[in-house]
């Protein structure tokens, strides 16, 4: 991912969807890419901005992983990320993401 691409995610999400941080943030694949890093998962609806700290916790701490699943930040590799809402921890709203970098309130 290029810095320009990541900037689009940062503009869409406004910062880390967990804590609102804008520094020390990284792209996070909601549905893991798996071994070998499949490019098919590199789509805007599947990538969100997370702080490095919580991004690491989602992979190492079962409680954080469960929280992430409940918030839509972590989904099954079989799920379509365009159909799973995400909690924006900054605004407190549930939002939908599409593959054109759009975001709107989930209904």
Residue, then its C-alpha position, 0 to 999 in steps of 0.5 A: x500500500x502506498x502512502x497516498x492510498x493509506x491517506x485515503x483510508x485515513x481521510x475516510x475513517x478519521x483516525x483509529x476506529x478504536x481510539x481516534x488516534x491519528x498518529x501511530x496508525x496502520x492499515x488493518x485488514x478486517x478479513x485476514x489475507x491469509x498465508x501468502x497475502x492474497x491481493x483479493x482482500x486488498x479492497x477498501x471495504x476490507x481495510x480500516x485504520x487502527x492504532x498500532x497498539x490495538x492492531x497488535x492486540x487483535x491478533x494476540x489477545x482473545x478478549x481484544x479479538x472478540x471485541x474487534x469481531x463485535x465491532x466489525x473490525x475483524x471478520x471471517x475471511x468468508x464474509x463480504x466486508x461491504x455487507x458487515x457494518x463497522x463501529x466508528x469509535x470516534x463518532x460512535x456510529x455504525x457505518x458501512x464501507x464500500x470499495x470506492x472509499x465511501x462510508x455512510x451510516x448503517x441503517 
